[in-house]
Amino acid sequence: MHRPAFIGRIGFVSIVALLVFSCTHRPAEPQFNNPFDPENAAGDPFRLTAQYATSSVSLHWSAPPVAGITDYKVLRSLQQSGGSYDVVGVVPATAAARQTTTDTKFKRNRINYYKVLAMHGSDINLESQVVAAGVFAPATVTIRRSTTAVGDSTVASRQSHLTLRSNFGDSVDVASTVDFASAQRFAATDTNTIIPWDLGPASGRGEKKRVFARMRSGGVTSPAVHDSAFADLTAKVKIVGAVINDTLVVRAVGTGFTRLRSVAPPDSLELAPWQVNPHPDQIDSIEVLVVLQSASLAPFVVHAEVESDFGFTRRYDLPATPLSVDTLGLTFTINNGNPTTANPLVTIVSTAKHATQMRFSENPDFTGVAWQPFQGTSHFTLVSTAGVHRVYGIFRNPFEPLGFPVSKFIELVVGTSSP
C-alpha cells in the first residue's frame, strides 16, 4: 500500500510542474529587430546602408527573410526621430539578396536619415532601422597660392587661404596633420568656401606643408584628402635706383616676409637692425637705408637678409657699381641761351646725369662757394658790373668728389631791357 501511495504523490507533483512550465514557455522569436518586435536585439535584417556618391545617395539593403514582400518603400527625413519622412521611392521586390536604389533629391549639406519599409501590398511587413547617410565622396581642399609665388609648387606665405568644396555632409574638418589633432570645423556648403589658414612654421625652404580635410555627416567621417605646398620665400630684393649717392635704398617686395635688414661692407650683417614689414600677409614692400662707409668707383656687394613668416631666413648678395657723372651730356644754359640780360639774377638749367651736387661761380676756383644739391633748374646772381660775364659750373657725386667743370658766357647790359 505504501509504494503505490508514494508513486502517486511523485506523479502528481510531476504533472503539476509540467503544467506550470507549459503555461510560461514563450514561442520562438524572429532573429531580427523591428518595431513590431522591439524587445529583440539580434539585429536589423535589412542592414541598410546609405552613402553619398557624386550627385546622389546610394542606398543598399538586404531582403529580409519574410515571405510575401511585394515592394520596398524608401523614406528620408532630416531628423533622426520624431520627424516627418518623405518618400524617396518605391522599389519592387526582387529575388536578389541585396536591393538598391538612389536618391538624387537629398538635402545638400544636411544630415539625411533613411529607413526602408518592407511592404505586402499596402500593409507594412517590416521596418528597418534609421541610418544617416555616410560620406563616400570626400571634400576637396586646395591651398590658394599667392600671386607672388614662383612656380606651381611654392607658396609665398604661411598665412594662406584654403578653398573648400563639400557638396555632401553637414561639416568639414580641416587640420595640418593626418590624425586631425587640433582640427577646425567649418559648415559644409555646396559652393567654394574660402577660409584663412596658417600653414605653420617651417625649418627652411622646400619643406612640404600639408592641409588635410574630411567631411562629416551625422558623425560619420569621409576618407581624408589633402593638398600640399612647399614653404618658400618669394620676396624680391633689389637696390632701388642707380648707385650715385653714399646712401643706398634696398627694397624687398612680395608676400610672406616679416623683416628685412641690409648693410654694405665692411659692416656686419648680423649687427644690422631689422626693418619690420607691417603687412606680411599682403603684397607689400619695405625699404632699408644703407650708408656706405667709403666712396669709391670700385664695384662692391650689398648684403641683405629677409625673414620669412615660416620662420627661416634667406640671404641676398646684391652687386653694386657706383656711377660717375656722365660727362657726355654735361652742360647748362643761362636764361635759355639768350646772349644778354638786363637783370643780374639769371636762371640756370643744368643737364648732369648722375650728379648729386653742384655749385656756380664767376671765380674758376669757386672760392667761398658751398656745394648745393643738384637741381635741374636753379638761379644765380651775376656781379653787377656791365659787360660779358663767364659763369663756371661744376658737378659731382660722392664717388668723384672733385667734380667736372663747365662754363658759359652772358652779357649784362645795364640800363636796357632784356630781350
Secondary structure as a PSIPRED ss2 file (coil, helix, strand):
# PSIPRED VFORMAT (PSIPRED V4.0)

   1 M C   1.000  0.000  0.000
   2 H H   0.000  1.000  0.000
   3 R H   0.000  1.000  0.000
   4 P H   0.000  1.000  0.000
   5 A H   0.000  1.000  0.000
   6 F H   0.000  1.000  0.000
   7 I H   0.000  1.000  0.000
   8 G H   0.000  1.000  0.000
   9 R H   0.000  1.000  0.000
  10 I H   0.000  1.000  0.000
  11 G H   0.000  1.000  0.000
  12 F H   0.000  1.000  0.000
  13 V H   0.000  1.000  0.000
  14 S H   0.000  1.000  0.000
  15 I H   0.000  1.000  0.000
  16 V H   0.000  1.000  0.000
  17 A H   0.000  1.000  0.000
  18 L H   0.000  1.000  0.000
  19 L H   0.000  1.000  0.000
  20 V H   0.000  1.000  0.000
  21 F H   0.000  1.000  0.000
  22 S H   0.000  1.000  0.000
  23 C H   0.000  1.000  0.000
  24 T H   0.000  1.000  0.000
  25 H C   1.000  0.000  0.000
  26 R C   1.000  0.000  0.000
  27 P C   1.000  0.000  0.000
  28 A C   1.000  0.000  0.000
  29 E C   1.000  0.000  0.000
  30 P C   1.000  0.000  0.000
  31 Q C   1.000  0.000  0.000
  32 F C   1.000  0.000  0.000
  33 N C   1.000  0.000  0.000
  34 N E   0.000  0.000  1.000
  35 P C   1.000  0.000  0.000
  36 F C   1.000  0.000  0.000
  37 D E   0.000  0.000  1.000
  38 P C   1.000  0.000  0.000
  39 E C   1.000  0.000  0.000
  40 N C   1.000  0.000  0.000
  41 A C   1.000  0.000  0.000
  42 A C   1.000  0.000  0.000
  43 G C   1.000  0.000  0.000
  44 D C   1.000  0.000  0.000
  45 P C   1.000  0.000  0.000
  46 F C   1.000  0.000  0.000
  47 R C   1.000  0.000  0.000
  48 L C   1.000  0.000  0.000
  49 T E   0.000  0.000  1.000
  50 A E   0.000  0.000  1.000
  51 Q E   0.000  0.000  1.000
  52 Y E   0.000  0.000  1.000
  53 A E   0.000  0.000  1.000
  54 T C   1.000  0.000  0.000
  55 S C   1.000  0.000  0.000
  56 S E   0.000  0.000  1.000
  57 V E   0.000  0.000  1.000
  58 S E   0.000  0.000  1.000
  59 L E   0.000  0.000  1.000
  60 H E   0.000  0.000  1.000
  61 W E   0.000  0.000  1.000
  62 S E   0.000  0.000  1.000
  63 A C   1.000  0.000  0.000
  64 P C   1.000  0.000  0.000
  65 P C   1.000  0.000  0.000
  66 V C   1.000  0.000  0.000
  67 A C   1.000  0.000  0.000
  68 G C   1.000  0.000  0.000
  69 I C   1.000  0.000  0.000
  70 T C   1.000  0.000  0.000
  71 D E   0.000  0.000  1.000
  72 Y E   0.000  0.000  1.000
  73 K E   0.000  0.000  1.000
  74 V E   0.000  0.000  1.000
  75 L E   0.000  0.000  1.000
  76 R E   0.000  0.000  1.000
  77 S E   0.000  0.000  1.000
  78 L C   1.000  0.000  0.000
  79 Q C   1.000  0.000  0.000
  80 Q C   1.000  0.000  0.000
  81 S C   1.000  0.000  0.000
  82 G C   1.000  0.000  0.000
  83 G C   1.000  0.000  0.000
  84 S C   1.000  0.000  0.000
  85 Y C   1.000  0.000  0.000
  86 D E   0.000  0.000  1.000
  87 V E   0.000  0.000  1.000
  88 V E   0.000  0.000  1.000
  89 G E   0.000  0.000  1.000
  90 V E   0.000  0.000  1.000
  91 V E   0.000  0.000  1.000
  92 P E   0.000  0.000  1.000
  93 A C   1.000  0.000  0.000
  94 T C   1.000  0.000  0.000
  95 A C   1.000  0.000  0.000
  96 A C   1.000  0.000  0.000
  97 A C   1.000  0.000  0.000
  98 R E   0.000  0.000  1.000
  99 Q E   0.000  0.000  1.000
 100 T E   0.000  0.000  1.000
 101 T E   0.000  0.000  1.000
 102 T E   0.000  0.000  1.000
 103 D E   0.000  0.000  1.000
 104 T C   1.000  0.000  0.000
 105 K C   1.000  0.000  0.000
 106 F C   1.000  0.000  0.000
 107 K C   1.000  0.000  0.000
 108 R C   1.000  0.000  0.000
 109 N C   1.000  0.000  0.000
 110 R C   1.000  0.000  0.000
 111 I C   1.000  0.000  0.000
 112 N C   1.000  0.000  0.000
 113 Y E   0.000  0.000  1.000
 114 Y E   0.000  0.000  1.000
 115 K E   0.000  0.000  1.000
 116 V E   0.000  0.000  1.000
 117 L E   0.000  0.000  1.000
 118 A E   0.000  0.000  1.000
 119 M E   0.000  0.000  1.000
 120 H E   0.000  0.000  1.000
 121 G C   1.000  0.000  0.000
 122 S C   1.000  0.000  0.000
 123 D E   0.000  0.000  1.000
 124 I E   0.000  0.000  1.000
 125 N E   0.000  0.000  1.000
 126 L E   0.000  0.000  1.000
 127 E E   0.000  0.000  1.000
 128 S C   1.000  0.000  0.000
 129 Q C   1.000  0.000  0.000
 130 V C   1.000  0.000  0.000
 131 V E   0.000  0.000  1.000
 132 A E   0.000  0.000  1.000
 133 A C   1.000  0.000  0.000
 134 G E   0.000  0.000  1.000
 135 V C   1.000  0.000  0.000
 136 F C   1.000  0.000  0.000
 137 A C   1.000  0.000  0.000
 138 P C   1.000  0.000  0.000
 139 A C   1.000  0.000  0.000
 140 T E   0.000  0.000  1.000
 141 V E   0.000  0.000  1.000
 142 T E   0.000  0.000  1.000
 143 I E   0.000  0.000  1.000
 144 R E   0.000  0.000  1.000
 145 R C   1.000  0.000  0.000
 146 S C   1.000  0.000  0.000
 147 T C   1.000  0.000  0.000
 148 T C   1.000  0.000  0.000
 149 A C   1.000  0.000  0.000
 150 V C   1.000  0.000  0.000
 151 G C   1.000  0.000  0.000
 152 D C   1.000  0.000  0.000
 153 S C   1.000  0.000  0.000
 154 T E   0.000  0.000  1.000
 155 V E   0.000  0.000  1.000
 156 A C   1.000  0.000  0.000
 157 S C   1.000  0.000  0.000
 158 R C   1.000  0.000  0.000
 159 Q E   0.000  0.000  1.000
 160 S E   0.000  0.000  1.000
 161 H E   0.000  0.000  1.000
 162 L E   0.000  0.000  1.000
 163 T E   0.000  0.000  1.000
 164 L E   0.000  0.000  1.000
 165 R E   0.000  0.000  1.000
 166 S C   1.000  0.000  0.000
 167 N C   1.000  0.000  0.000
 168 F C   1.000  0.000  0.000
 169 G C   1.000  0.000  0.000
 170 D C   1.000  0.000  0.000
 171 S E   0.000  0.000  1.000
 172 V E   0.000  0.000  1.000
 173 D E   0.000  0.000  1.000
 174 V E   0.000  0.000  1.000
 175 A E   0.000  0.000  1.000
 176 S C   1.000  0.000  0.000
 177 T C   1.000  0.000  0.000
 178 V C   1.000  0.000  0.000
 179 D C   1.000  0.000  0.000
 180 F C   1.000  0.000  0.000
 181 A C   1.000  0.000  0.000
 182 S C   1.000  0.000  0.000
 183 A C   1.000  0.000  0.000
 184 Q E   0.000  0.000  1.000
 185 R E   0.000  0.000  1.000
 186 F E   0.000  0.000  1.000
 187 A E   0.000  0.000  1.000
 188 A C   1.000  0.000  0.000
 189 T C   1.000  0.000  0.000
 190 D C   1.000  0.000  0.000
 191 T C   1.000  0.000  0.000
 192 N C   1.000  0.000  0.000
 193 T E   0.000  0.000  1.000
 194 I E   0.000  0.000  1.000
 195 I E   0.000  0.000  1.000
 196 P E   0.000  0.000  1.000
 197 W E   0.000  0.000  1.000
 198 D E   0.000  0.000  1.000
 199 L C   1.000  0.000  0.000
 200 G C   1.000  0.000  0.000
 201 P C   1.000  0.000  0.000
 202 A C   1.000  0.000  0.000
 203 S C   1.000  0.000  0.000
 204 G C   1.000  0.000  0.000
 205 R C   1.000  0.000  0.000
 206 G C   1.000  0.000  0.000
 207 E C   1.000  0.000  0.000
 208 K E   0.000  0.000  1.000
 209 K E   0.000  0.000  1.000
 210 R E   0.000  0.000  1.000
 211 V E   0.000  0.000  1.000
 212 F E   0.000  0.000  1.000
 213 A E   0.000  0.000  1.000
 214 R E   0.000  0.000  1.000
 215 M E   0.000  0.000  1.000
 216 R E   0.000  0.000  1.000
 217 S E   0.000  0.000  1.000
 218 G C   1.000  0.000  0.000
 219 G C   1.000  0.000  0.000
 220 V E   0.000  0.000  1.000
 221 T E   0.000  0.000  1.000
 222 S C   1.000  0.000  0.000
 223 P C   1.000  0.000  0.000
 224 A C   1.000  0.000  0.000
 225 V E   0.000  0.000  1.000
 226 H E   0.000  0.000  1.000
 227 D E   0.000  0.000  1.000
 228 S E   0.000  0.000  1.000
 229 A E   0.000  0.000  1.000
 230 F E   0.000  0.000  1.000
 231 A E   0.000  0.000  1.000
 232 D C   1.000  0.000  0.000
 233 L C   1.000  0.000  0.000
 234 T C   1.000  0.000  0.000
 235 A C   1.000  0.000  0.000
 236 K E   0.000  0.000  1.000
 237 V E   0.000  0.000  1.000
 238 K E   0.000  0.000  1.000
 239 I E   0.000  0.000  1.000
 240 V C   1.000  0.000  0.000
 241 G C   1.000  0.000  0.000
 242 A C   1.000  0.000  0.000
 243 V C   1.000  0.000  0.000
 244 I C   1.000  0.000  0.000
 245 N C   1.000  0.000  0.000
 246 D C   1.000  0.000  0.000
 247 T E   0.000  0.000  1.000
 248 L E   0.000  0.000  1.000
 249 V E   0.000  0.000  1.000
 250 V E   0.000  0.000  1.000
 251 R E   0.000  0.000  1.000
 252 A E   0.000  0.000  1.000
 253 V E   0.000  0.000  1.000
 254 G E   0.000  0.000  1.000
 255 T C   1.000  0.000  0.000
 256 G C   1.000  0.000  0.000
 257 F E   0.000  0.000  1.000
 258 T E   0.000  0.000  1.000
 259 R E   0.000  0.000  1.000
 260 L E   0.000  0.000  1.000
 261 R E   0.000  0.000  1.000
 262 S E   0.000  0.000  1.000
 263 V E   0.000  0.000  1.000
 264 A C   1.000  0.000  0.000
 265 P C   1.000  0.000  0.000
 266 P C   1.000  0.000  0.000
 267 D C   1.000  0.000  0.000
 268 S C   1.000  0.000  0.000
 269 L H   0.000  1.000  0.000
 270 E H   0.000  1.000  0.000
 271 L H   0.000  1.000  0.000
 272 A C   1.000  0.000  0.000
 273 P C   1.000  0.000  0.000
 274 W C   1.000  0.000  0.000
 275 Q E   0.000  0.000  1.000
 276 V E   0.000  0.000  1.000
 277 N C   1.000  0.000  0.000
 278 P C   1.000  0.000  0.000
 279 H C   1.000  0.000  0.000
 280 P C   1.000  0.000  0.000
 281 D C   1.000  0.000  0.000
 282 Q C   1.000  0.000  0.000
 283 I C   1.000  0.000  0.000
 284 D E   0.000  0.000  1.000
 285 S E   0.000  0.000  1.000
 286 I E   0.000  0.000  1.000
 287 E E   0.000  0.000  1.000
 288 V E   0.000  0.000  1.000
 289 L E   0.000  0.000  1.000
 290 V E   0.000  0.000  1.000
 291 V E   0.000  0.000  1.000
 292 L C   1.000  0.000  0.000
 293 Q C   1.000  0.000  0.000
 294 S C   1.000  0.000  0.000
 295 A C   1.000  0.000  0.000
 296 S C   1.000  0.000  0.000
 297 L C   1.000  0.000  0.000
 298 A C   1.000  0.000  0.000
 299 P C   1.000  0.000  0.000
 300 F E   0.000  0.000  1.000
 301 V E   0.000  0.000  1.000
 302 V E   0.000  0.000  1.000
 303 H E   0.000  0.000  1.000
 304 A E   0.000  0.000  1.000
 305 E E   0.000  0.000  1.000
 306 V E   0.000  0.000  1.000
 307 E E   0.000  0.000  1.000
 308 S E   0.000  0.000  1.000
 309 D C   1.000  0.000  0.000
 310 F C   1.000  0.000  0.000
 311 G C   1.000  0.000  0.000
 312 F C   1.000  0.000  0.000
 313 T E   0.000  0.000  1.000
 314 R E   0.000  0.000  1.000
 315 R E   0.000  0.000  1.000
 316 Y E   0.000  0.000  1.000
 317 D E   0.000  0.000  1.000
 318 L E   0.000  0.000  1.000
 319 P E   0.000  0.000  1.000
 320 A E   0.000  0.000  1.000
 321 T C   1.000  0.000  0.000
 322 P C   1.000  0.000  0.000
 323 L C   1.000  0.000  0.000
 324 S C   1.000  0.000  0.000
 325 V C   1.000  0.000  0.000
 326 D C   1.000  0.000  0.000
 327 T C   1.000  0.000  0.000
 328 L C   1.000  0.000  0.000
 329 G C   1.000  0.000  0.000
 330 L C   1.000  0.000  0.000
 331 T E   0.000  0.000  1.000
 332 F E   0.000  0.000  1.000
 333 T E   0.000  0.000  1.000
 334 I E   0.000  0.000  1.000
 335 N H   0.000  1.000  0.000
 336 N H   0.000  1.000  0.000
 337 G H   0.000  1.000  0.000
 338 N C   1.000  0.000  0.000
 339 P C   1.000  0.000  0.000
 340 T E   0.000  0.000  1.000
 341 T E   0.000  0.000  1.000
 342 A C   1.000  0.000  0.000
 343 N C   1.000  0.000  0.000
 344 P C   1.000  0.000  0.000
 345 L E   0.000  0.000  1.000
 346 V E   0.000  0.000  1.000
 347 T E   0.000  0.000  1.000
 348 I E   0.000  0.000  1.000
 349 V E   0.000  0.000  1.000
 350 S E   0.000  0.000  1.000
 351 T E   0.000  0.000  1.000
 352 A C   1.000  0.000  0.000
 353 K C   1.000  0.000  0.000
 354 H C   1.000  0.000  0.000
 355 A C   1.000  0.000  0.000
 356 T C   1.000  0.000  0.000
 357 Q E   0.000  0.000  1.000
 358 M E   0.000  0.000  1.000
 359 R E   0.000  0.000  1.000
 360 F E   0.000  0.000  1.000
 361 S E   0.000  0.000  1.000
 362 E C   1.000  0.000  0.000
 363 N C   1.000  0.000  0.000
 364 P C   1.000  0.000  0.000
 365 D C   1.000  0.000  0.000
 366 F C   1.000  0.000  0.000
 367 T C   1.000  0.000  0.000
 368 G C   1.000  0.000  0.000
 369 V C   1.000  0.000  0.000
 370 A C   1.000  0.000  0.000
 371 W C   1.000  0.000  0.000
 372 Q E   0.000  0.000  1.000
 373 P E   0.000  0.000  1.000
 374 F C   1.000  0.000  0.000
 375 Q C   1.000  0.000  0.000
 376 G C   1.000  0.000  0.000
 377 T E   0.000  0.000  1.000
 378 S E   0.000  0.000  1.000
 379 H E   0.000  0.000  1.000
 380 F E   0.000  0.000  1.000
 381 T E   0.000  0.000  1.000
 382 L C   1.000  0.000  0.000
 383 V C   1.000  0.000  0.000
 384 S C   1.000  0.000  0.000
 385 T C   1.000  0.000  0.000
 386 A C   1.000  0.000  0.000
 387 G E   0.000  0.000  1.000
 388 V E   0.000  0.000  1.000
 389 H E   0.000  0.000  1.000
 390 R E   0.000  0.000  1.000
 391 V E   0.000  0.000  1.000
 392 Y E   0.000  0.000  1.000
 393 G E   0.000  0.000  1.000
 394 I E   0.000  0.000  1.000
 395 F E   0.000  0.000  1.000
 396 R E   0.000  0.000  1.000
 397 N C   1.000  0.000  0.000
 398 P C   1.000  0.000  0.000
 399 F C   1.000  0.000  0.000
 400 E C   1.000  0.000  0.000
 401 P C   1.000  0.000  0.000
 402 L C   1.000  0.000  0.000
 403 G C   1.000  0.000  0.000
 404 F E   0.000  0.000  1.000
 405 P E   0.000  0.000  1.000
 406 V E   0.000  0.000  1.000
 407 S E   0.000  0.000  1.000
 408 K E   0.000  0.000  1.000
 409 F E   0.000  0.000  1.000
 410 I E   0.000  0.000  1.000
 411 E E   0.000  0.000  1.000
 412 L E   0.000  0.000  1.000
 413 V C   1.000  0.000  0.000
 414 V C   1.000  0.000  0.000
 415 G C   1.000  0.000  0.000
 416 T C   1.000  0.000  0.000
 417 S C   1.000  0.000  0.000
 418 S C   1.000  0.000  0.000
 419 P C   1.000  0.000  0.000
